[in-house]
Amino acid sequence: MANSIRNQIEGTVRKLVSDRVMTEVILDSAAGELVAVITTASAKELKLKRGRTVTALIKATNISLKDCNCGTH
C-alpha cells in the first residue's frame, strides 16, 4: 500500500487492550514505547496480536508538550 507519510517506525506489538469500539495498541520500537488507539474493527482487520511486527505511520498536525518538572527553563 503506497502512502505519503514519512514518519514510519517499525515496532512489535507488546500489548492490546480492547473493548467493543476501541483498541489501545502498545508497541516496543527502537524509538521507545509507542501507543496508538485505533478502532477494534481495524485491529481485527489488521489481525493484530502480541509479538506481531507492524509499522506505525505517524502524521500529526500538532504536538502537545507537558512540563517535565525537570528544573530547567
Steps between C-alpha positions, in 0.01 A plus 500: 500500500656831394480799730652844542569476873871550565507427874495122514623299800513122506403335825377185666157476657554457875144539625145546373218637717165475323137575559212483255594824325867594557831316542814639662811359331830521686811453285865452590728671248855628466353846570345376827147411595228618262129497580226523240125491542313356202156354445455140605373427149834625360697292752308191387547586132876537557499171696701662778637273771785500751841460337391612154725750324318805364590845372362806678413773250517836677338804348436786739399858443592600856683372805407582859771533764482440874728654764748234606572669838868455425605835647613665175337789319 
